[in-house]
């Protein structure tokens, strides 16, 4: 079970790093900003679903032997679910308002986007620490 959990954590962490280092920058280099944004809006729900699946799977695999580590995995899954279902739609709405000319929406968009990035970075750090500890 422990080996399977390590594989699940590694795959989840690898997907997160690959997205941040390779996919997102490449999309913005290859497409105009408006098209890149539309593309990422389609991609993010799938990205977050994969993170929820990977961290939940790891949590279930760790639950009996390492309940604290399992709790970290479940916290990652829950926070990702919140980001996917609540925060990202709000960010998208604020971005649309900003593009329509609402400067206040632009400031709110920037703040909430930073929050989503910070959550993602904390999740990456947590998964990396879990790998070290396991």
C-alpha positions, 0 to 999 in steps of 0.5 A: 500500500505504501508503494502505491501511495508513493506512486500516486503522490509522485504522479500527482506532484509530477503532473502539478510541476509539469503543468506549472513548468511546461504546459502553462508557459507554453500555452501563453507562448504559443497562443494570443493571451485571450486564446490562451486563457480560453484554452486554460479554462478548458484544461483547468477542470481536468487538471484539478480533477486529476489532482483530486483523484491522485491525492484522494487515492494516496490518502486512502492508501495511507489511511491505516498506516499513516493517518496524519499523512492521509489527512494531508492528502485529503486536505489537498483533495478538499482544497483542490475541490474548493478551488475547482468548484468555487474559486476558479469560477469566481476568478473566471467571472472577475477576469471576464468583467476586467476584460469588459472594462471593470477596473475593480474586477481586475484588482479582485481577479489579481488577488484571487488569482494569487490566492489560487497560485499560493494554494497550488504552491502549498500543495506542491510543497506538501506533496514533496514533503510527503515523499521525503517523509515516506 
